[in-house]
Amino acid sequence: MGKIGIIGTVMIDQIMQARYKIGEGRCNKMNCTVAFGGAMRNVAWNLGLLHHEVHFITKMGNDMAAIEAQKDLEKNHVFVYPVPYDGPTPMFISAFDAEKELMFSTIKEDYYVDKEDLFQTVAINTCEYGITDRTDASFLRKLFDRTPNVKWILCGPVSSSQIIPHAHGMILNRYEMLSITKDQNIDAAAQQMILSGLDWLVVTLDREGAMFYDKKGAHYYPIEEKMAYSTLGCGDAFISGFVHALCEKKSLHECMLTGLEASDIILRVPASTHPNLLQLINESIK
């Protein structure tokens, strides 16, 4: 299995599913699920579950939630390197009905791992792959300098032409990609990023599947549309499945299929992470 370094945030997810259509000016009755979250935390949890050696650098608050979140990761054999900060664990809130979803977050800039926290990279210097959703160019430049042998996969809308060529690959959702395309369409912007030196780029397209770009061209991966109230955690599962296959030395085509399969598993459960992802290992054994 692979040795993977991950940098990102830990949050508390509060998922509120309406029992009927949400309306203004009234008390909406909801079913509520509370769990640990944060995109990179979810990826770390998933890859630990899949038996990879995961080293996770994150900021941790001064409350019991931070302590429990670290224990939860360590149960999945994730090595956690917490950078302490004096504040509560940030929250992510999703409230949705069958027609719409509203999302809120209490996270602030000082919750992110920054340049001054990179002394922790000694823990990930020998990892084969690294994953982060940090987008600050100066942070990434210093990160790459301190981890020259790590193949970094960027999971945030990084637009710096000085950073992109030094990344191994990028995995973005449709809205992140649109935020950096400027006046170009997605295909044109993706091709320009590949020409600049990026090895490969994935753009996930919600219920429409995903696009894969490399120097050989563009490849579309459609999926069967399924009914689901929320897609929370599906993007994180895709990243996890893709990197899982990558560490197993599978082809990039197989990485895409594994990523989409992981997303489908999470789409079918009421959680952003779930032990059902172990199906990816069981199926590879067959």
Salt bridges, closest charged atoms under 4 A:
GLU53 OE2 - LYS3 NZ 3.94
GLU53 OE2 - HIS55 NE2 2.76
GLU68 OE2 - LYS71 NZ 3.79
ASP72 OD2 - ARG41 NH2 2.52
ASP97 OD2 - LYS100 NZ 3.16
GLU99 OE1 - LYS21 NZ 3.58
ASP114 OD2 - LYS59 NZ 3.79
ASP117 OD2 - LYS59 NZ 3.58
GLU128 OE2 - LYS249 NZ 2.60
ASP199 OD2 - HIS168 ND1 3.09
ASP199 OD1 - LYS215 NZ 3.98
ASP206 OD2 - ARG174 NE 3.20
GLU208 OE2 - ARG174 NH2 3.30
ASP214 OD1 - HIS219 NE2 3.55
GLU248 OE1 - HIS244 NE2 3.67
GLU248 OE1 - LYS250 NZ 3.65
ASP264 OD1 - LYS226 NZ 2.74
ASP264 OD2 - ARG268 NH2 2.92
